[in-house]
Amino acid sequence: MIFHDDTIAAIATPLGEGGIGIVRISGRNALDVARVIFSLSSGISVDTLPTHTAHYGHAVDPLMREMVDDGILTIFRAPHSYTGEDSIEISCHGGMVPMRRVLDAALRGGARLAEPGEFTKRAFMNGRLDLIQAEAVLDIIRAHTDEALRIARQQFEGVLSSKIRGLRSEMIDIIAHIEASIDFPEDVQEWQPGRIVGSIRDAISHVTSLLETANRGKIYREGIQTVITGRPNVGKSSLMNALLREGRAIVTPFPGTTRDIIEESLNIRGIPVRTIDTAGVRETDDPIEKIGVERARQSTEQADLVLLVLDAVDGFTASDQKMASDLGGRKFIIVLNKSDLIRKSDAAELAATVQSWLNAGSSDSPAPGVSKVPILNTAAPSNEGILELEEAIVDTILCGGIPLMDGPIVSNARHRHALEEACAGLKQAVETAQSGMSLDFISIDLKSAVDALGHITGETVADDVIDRIFSEFCIGK
């Protein structure tokens, strides 16, 4: 059982070698622990130190009374700390041994080891952060691109929280007026259904606008999985190297060089992209290559986007057509690689042939609608066409939408689900009002929407949801 009034400690920086490591201590007895395990060079007592000040000294093992390491003690007094409690940070040398020994000293001095995310959970429980901001802390840590970091920082600063709280407050005001007019009909004028419906529809519009950012927000937060597939020796590995701007995958003129999947992460216009190079898809008797081909097919089935690579020299073969057909209904881009080895007129004719096949809609071609699949020419070794391919990847993933701009952005699946519930409750309230039912029933529908919005910021969220959210954090944050 975790008691939120005790004192916790943890290493707050990554384990390993580094210039500085930080041990964090927080709780009502944090200053007592600091007084036991840290000796200030100035000789001043820790109890007298003002908040938000740093002091040189050395950490001491409270049992052996020997110096563990020298460093800096920084003090943050409640309520003006990250957790809202008295907090101490000891900056020592960033090696495994000194950080562990300083932590051991803190535990022997009266603290206990923190649970994952417990510092941020205490910040939430003490009102320093709402649940959106707390989740944004984890998003900041996990951000893989500048754009993902920008969105996370925006949510940490309360942009989305402010919007949600404003919507929730408006709904509560309507509920309060409805219930007051029911309880005190002589003192409070009853709103006409048309006025109530108008206010609710305004709220629906705001919620819908937030939901419209959810798909792109999720992409920037979580990234996408892109699989490069095609026949053997069409240049898949060369294409991956070109996208990565480095020679990650082995490239040879011999078919079947890539036997297993190769994964790398890259940043394309702010979108985190996990790129997977797969074995060439073909029938083979080689047992090892068979495994690679099967893994290639599995990766393709799980991908958010597929780059189907063709050899421009070989043309649009029956095997290429079969693979394109199997991708029907999925997002994919056709890459005509090695286009530098044929004449421009032949490359244009090949692209037209592929487009014609896509437009045909026969039983052998993909499902309807894939005629909009981008077709690009590339020459991977010389990076020809790579910038155009990156633009096509972004455009395909965002469905032609513009990049996210300033303003509230929804990037968390939990937030999206709650907004959908809120929207459903608001729409039901409109139907209830228009059907001529009494105001009591309108209030019930509005309360469901208010509760859903409260789930996002944490006002009405269940304890098990809170525990699950913070269990994803690392220890020390």
C-alpha positions in Angstrom: 0.0 0.0 0.0 1.3 3.4 -1.0 0.8 6.2 1.6 0.9 9.7 0.0 2.0 11.4 3.2 5.3 9.6 3.6 8.7 10.5 2.1 9.9 9.0 -1.2 13.3 8.9 -3.0 14.5 7.8 -6.4 17.2 8.4 -8.9 15.8 11.0 -11.3 18.4 10.7 -14.1 19.2 7.8 -16.5 21.4 5.1 -15.0 24.9 4.9 -16.5 27.9 7.1 -16.7 27.4 10.9 -16.9 28.6 14.2 -15.6 25.8 14.6 -13.1 23.3 12.3 -11.5 20.3 13.5 -9.5 18.6 11.8 -6.5 15.2 13.3 -5.7 13.5 13.2 -2.3 10.0 14.4 -1.6 7.6 14.3 1.3 6.8 15.8 4.6 10.1 14.5 6.1 12.3 15.4 3.1 14.1 18.0 5.1 14.7 15.6 8.0 16.2 13.1 5.5 18.4 15.8 4.0 19.6 16.9 7.4 20.7 13.3 8.2 22.4 12.4 4.9 23.9 15.7 3.6 26.5 17.9 5.3 26.7 21.4 4.0 30.2 22.8 3.6 29.0 26.1 5.0 28.0 24.4 8.3 24.5 25.9 8.0 21.6 23.7 9.0 19.3 22.4 6.3 16.3 23.5 8.3 17.3 27.2 7.8 17.8 27.0 4.0 15.4 29.2 1.9 13.5 27.6 -0.9 14.8 27.3 -4.4 18.5 27.6 -3.4 21.4 25.4 -4.1 24.2 24.5 -1.6 27.5 22.7 -1.9 28.4 19.8 0.5 28.7 16.1 0.6 26.3 13.1 1.0 26.9 10.9 4.1 26.0 7.3 4.8 23.8 7.7 8.0 24.9 4.3 9.3 28.6 4.2 8.5 29.0 8.0 8.8 31.3 8.1 5.9 31.2 10.5 3.0 29.6 9.0 -0.1 30.1 11.8 -2.7 30.3 15.5 -2.9 27.6 17.5 -4.7 24.9 20.1 -4.7 21.8 20.1 -2.6 18.8 22.0 -4.0 15.8 22.7 -1.8 12.2 23.3 -2.8 9.8 24.0 0.0 6.1 23.3 -0.1 3.9 24.2 -1.8 6.3 25.7 -4.4 7.8 22.5 -5.6 7.1 20.0 -8.4 5.2 17.7 -6.1 3.7 20.4 -3.9 5.6 18.9 -1.0 9.0 19.7 0.6 11.5 18.3 -1.9 15.2 17.9 -2.1 17.4 17.2 -5.1 21.0 16.0 -4.6 23.2 16.4 -7.6 26.2 14.1 -7.4 28.6 12.5 -9.9 26.7 10.6 -12.5 28.1 7.1 -12.1 26.2 4.0 -11.2 27.9 3.6 -7.8 27.7 7.2 -6.5 24.0 7.6 -7.5 23.1 4.2 -5.9 25.0 5.0 -2.7 23.3 8.4 -2.4 19.9 6.8 -2.9 20.8 4.1 -0.3 21.7 6.8 2.1 18.3 8.5 1.6 16.5 5.2 2.1 18.5 4.6 5.3 17.7 8.1 6.4 14.0 7.6 6.5 12.7 7.7 2.9 11.3 4.8 0.9 11.8 4.0 -2.8 9.3 5.8 -5.0 6.9 3.9 -7.3 7.0 4.6 -11.0 5.6 8.1 -11.7 4.9 8.7 -8.0 6.5 12.2 -8.0 4.2 13.3 -10.8 1.3 11.5 -9.2 1.8 13.5 -6.1 1.9 16.7 -8.1 -1.5 15.7 -9.5 -2.9 14.7 -6.1 -1.7 18.0 -4.6 -3.2 20.1 -7.4 0.0 21.2 -8.9 -0.9 19.6 -12.3 -4.2 18.3 -13.7 -4.3 14.9 -15.4 -3.7 16.3 -18.9 -0.6 18.1 -17.8 0.7 15.0 -15.9 0.3 12.8 -19.0 2.1 15.5 -21.0 5.1 15.1 -18.7 5.5 11.5 -20.0 4.9 12.7 -23.6 7.7 15.3 -23.2 10.1 12.5 -22.0 9.1 10.2 -24.9 9.0 12.8 -27.7 11.0 11.7 -30.7 10.6 14.9 -32.8 10.5 18.6 -32.3 6.8 18.7 -33.3 5.9 15.9 -30.8 7.8 17.9 -28.1 5.9 21.1 -29.1 2.5 19.4 -28.7 3.5 17.9 -25.4 4.8 21.2 -24.1 1.6 22.9 -25.2 -0.4 20.4 -23.2 1.9 20.7 -20.2 1.4 24.5 -20.2 -2.4 23.9 -20.0 -3.6 24.9 -23.4 -5.9 21.9 -23.8 -6.8 21.9 -20.1 -8.0 25.4 -20.3 -10.2 24.6 -23.3 -11.7 21.5 -21.6 -12.3 23.3 -18.3 -14.0 26.1 -20.2 -16.4 23.7 -22.0 -17.1 21.9 -18.7 -17.8 25.1 -16.9 -20.3 26.2 -19.6 -22.2 22.8 -19.3 -22.2 23.1 -15.5 -23.7 26.6 -15.8 -26.5 25.3 -18.0 -27.2 22.4 -15.6 -27.2 24.7 -12.6 -29.7 27.0 -14.3 -31.9 24.1 -15.3 -32.0 22.6 -11.8 -32.5 26.1 -10.2 -35.5 26.7 -12.4 -36.9 23.4 -11.4 -36.3 23.8 -7.7 -37.2 27.5 -7.5 -39.6 28.2 -10.4 -40.9 31.4 -8.9 -37.4 32.9 -8.5 -35.5 31.6 -11.6 -36.8 32.1 -15.1 -36.9 28.9 -17.1 -34.9 28.9 -20.3 -36.6 28.2 -23.5 -35.6 24.9 -25.2 -34.3 26.8 -28.2 -31.8 28.7 -26.0 -30.6 25.5 -24.3 -30.2 23.8 -27.6 -28.2 26.7 -29.0 -25.8 26.6 -26.1 -25.4 22.8 -26.4 -24.8 23.0 -30.1 -22.0 25.6 -29.5 -20.4 23.1 -27.1 -20.8 20.3 -29.7 -19.0 22.5 -32.2 -16.1 23.1 -29.9 -15.8 19.4 -29.0 -15.9 18.4 -32.7 -13.2 20.9 -33.4 -11.0 19.2 -30.8 -11.8 15.7 -32.2 -10.7 16.9 -35.6 -7.2 17.3 -34.3 -7.1 13.8 -32.8 -5.9 11.8 -35.7 -3.0 14.0 -36.6 -2.2 14.6 -32.9 -2.0 10.9 -32.4 0.4 10.5 -35.4 2.8 13.2 -34.0 2.6 11.7 -30.5 2.9 8.0 -31.3 4.4 8.0 -34.8 3.7 5.6 -37.6 5.1 2.3 -38.8 6.3 2.3 -42.4 7.2 -1.0 -44.1 9.4 -1.1 -47.2 8.4 -4.2 -49.2 8.8 -5.6 -52.7 10.5 -8.3 -54.7 14.1 -9.2 -54.0 16.8 -6.9 -55.3 14.5 -4.0 -56.2 16.5 -1.6 -53.9 14.5 -1.7 -50.7 17.6 -1.6 -48.5 19.1 1.2 -50.6 15.8 3.1 -50.2 15.9 2.7 -46.5 19.5 3.9 -46.3 18.5 7.0 -48.4 15.7 7.8 -46.1 18.0 7.4 -43.0 20.8 9.4 -44.7 23.2 6.6 -43.6 24.3 3.1 -44.7 22.2 1.1 -42.1 21.1 -1.8 -44.3 23.6 -4.0 -46.2 23.3 -3.6 -50.0 24.6 -6.0 -52.5 23.6 -6.9 -56.1 22.6 -10.4 -55.0 18.9 -11.1 -54.4 18.0 -12.3 -50.9 20.7 -10.3 -49.1 18.2 -9.1 -46.5 17.0 -12.1 -44.6 15.3 -10.5 -41.6 13.5 -7.2 -40.8 15.7 -4.2 -40.0 14.1 -1.4 -38.0 15.2 2.2 -37.6 13.5 5.4 -36.5 13.6 8.7 -38.4 11.9 12.1 -38.4 10.0 13.1 -41.5 8.6 16.6 -41.2 8.1 16.3 -37.5 6.4 12.9 -37.7 8.2 10.0 -35.9 8.5 7.2 -38.4 9.6 3.7 -37.5 10.9 2.4 -40.8 11.2 -1.4 -41.5 13.2 -2.9 -44.3 12.0 -6.4 -45.1 13.2 -9.4 -47.0 12.3 -9.6 -50.6 9.0 -11.3 -51.1 9.2 -14.4 -53.3 8.8 -18.1 -53.3 11.9 -19.8 -52.0 13.1 -23.2 -50.8 15.7 -21.6 -48.5 14.3 -22.2 -44.9 16.0 -19.1 -43.5 14.8 -16.9 -46.4 11.3 -18.3 -45.9 11.2 -17.0 -42.3 12.3 -13.6 -43.6 9.6 -13.5 -46.2 6.9 -14.5 -43.7 8.1 -11.8 -41.3 8.0 -9.3 -44.2 4.3 -10.3 -44.8 3.4 -10.0 -41.1 5.1 -6.5 -40.9 3.2 -5.4 -43.9 -0.1 -6.4 -42.4 0.7 -4.4 -39.2 2.0 -1.3 -41.0 0.4 2.1 -41.0 2.0 2.8 -44.4 3.6 0.5 -47.0 6.2 1.6 -49.5 5.9 -0.9 -52.4 9.2 -0.8 -54.3 9.4 -1.8 -57.9 12.4 -2.1 -60.1 12.0 0.4 -62.9 14.2 -1.7 -65.2 12.0 -4.8 -64.8 8.8 -2.9 -65.2 5.5 -3.7 -63.5 5.7 -7.5 -63.2 3.0 -10.0 -62.3 4.6 -10.4 -58.8 4.4 -6.6 -58.3 0.8 -6.6 -59.3 0.0 -9.4 -56.9 1.7 -7.5 -54.0 -0.2 -4.3 -54.9 -3.4 -6.2 -55.1 -2.8 -7.6 -51.6 -2.4 -4.1 -50.3 -6.0 -3.1 -51.3 -7.6 -1.0 -48.6 -4.3 0.0 -47.0 -2.3 3.2 -47.3 0.6 2.6 -49.6 2.9 4.4 -52.0 4.4 2.8 -55.1 8.1 3.6 -55.5 9.6 3.1 -59.0 13.2 2.7 -57.9 16.3 2.6 -60.2 14.5 5.1 -62.5 17.9 6.6 -63.3 18.8 3.4 -65.3 16.0 3.9 -67.9 15.1 6.8 -70.1 12.8 9.5 -68.7 10.2 8.7 -71.3 10.2 5.0 -70.3 9.9 6.0 -66.6 6.9 8.2 -67.5 5.4 5.3 -69.5 5.9 2.9 -66.6 4.2 5.2 -64.2 1.3 5.6 -66.6 1.0 1.8 -66.9 0.9 1.4 -63.1 -1.7 4.2 -62.8 -3.8 2.6 -65.5 -3.7 -0.7 -63.7 -4.8 1.0 -60.4 -7.6 2.8 -62.2 -8.9 -0.4 -63.9 -10.4 -1.8 -60.7 -10.4 -5.3 -62.1 -10.4 -8.4 -59.9 -6.7 -8.5 -60.0 -6.2 -4.9 -58.8 -6.7 -3.3 -55.4 -10.0 -2.2 -53.9 -11.8 0.9 -55.3 -10.3 4.2 -54.2 -6.6 3.2 -54.4 -6.3 4.9 -57.8 -5.1 7.8 -55.7 -2.0 5.9 -54.6 1.1 8.1 -55.1 3.6 6.8 -57.7 7.1 8.2 -57.5 10.4 7.7 -59.3 13.6 7.3 -57.2 17.2 6.5 -57.6 18.1 5.6 -54.0 21.9 5.5 -54.2 22.0 9.1 -55.4 19.0 10.2 -53.2 17.1 11.2 -56.3 13.4 11.6 -55.5 13.8 11.0 -51.8 12.6 14.5 -50.8 9.5 14.0 -52.9 9.0 10.6 -51.3 9.1 12.1 -47.8 6.5 14.7 -48.9 4.3 11.9 -50.2 4.7 10.0 -46.9 3.5 13.0 -44.9 0.7 13.8 -47.3 -0.5 10.2 -47.3 -0.4 9.8 -43.5 -2.1 13.1 -42.9 -4.6 12.5 -45.7 -3.7 15.7 -47.3 -4.3 17.7 -44.1 -2.2 20.6 -43.1 0.3 20.3 -40.3 -1.1 21.1 -36.8 -1.0 24.7 -35.9 -1.2 26.5 -32.5 -4.2 25.9 -30.4 -5.6 23.0 -28.4 -4.5 19.6 -29.8 -5.7 16.2 -28.8 -3.0 13.5 -29.1 -4.0 11.0 -26.4 -6.4 8.1 -27.2 -7.8 8.4 -23.7 -8.7 12.1 -24.3 -10.2 11.3 -27.6 -12.4 8.6 -26.2 -13.7 10.9 -23.4 -14.4 13.6 -25.9 -16.4 11.2 -28.1 -18.4 10.3 -25.0 -19.0 14.0 -24.2 -20.1 14.7 -27.7 -22.5 11.7 -27.6 -24.0 13.1 -24.3 -24.4 16.6 -25.8 -26.1 15.3 -28.9 -28.4 13.2 -26.8 -29.2 16.3 -24.8 -30.2 18.1 -28.0 -32.5 15.3 -29.0 -34.0 15.2 -25.6 -34.7 19.0 -25.7 -36.2 18.8 -29.2 -38.4 15.9 -28.3 -40.2 18.1 -25.7 -39.1 16.0 -22.7 -38.8 17.7 -19.3 -35.7 19.7 -18.3 -34.7 16.9 -15.8 -33.8 14.6 -18.7 -31.8 17.3 -20.4 -29.8 17.8 -17.2 -29.1 14.0 -17.0 -27.7 14.0 -20.5 -25.6 17.1 -19.8 -24.2 15.6 -16.6 -22.9 12.6 -18.6 -21.0 15.0 -20.9 -19.6 16.9 -17.9 -18.4 13.7 -16.3 -16.7 12.7 -19.6 -14.9 16.0 -19.8 -13.9 15.6 -16.1 -12.3 12.2 -17.0 -9.8 14.1 -19.2 -8.6 16.6 -16.6 -9.0 14.3 -13.7 -11.9 15.8 -11.8 -14.1 12.7 -12.2 -11.6 10.0 -13.1 -11.5 6.7 -11.2 -8.6 5.7 -9.0 -7.7 2.7 -11.1 -7.4 4.9 -14.2 -5.0 7.2 -12.3 -2.9 4.3 -11.1 -2.7 2.9 -14.7 -1.6 6.2 -16.1 1.2 6.8 -13.6 2.4 3.2 -13.8 3.7 3.9 -17.3 6.1 6.5 -15.9 9.7 5.8 -15.1 10.8 5.7 -11.5 12.1 9.1 -10.5 9.5 11.2 -12.4 
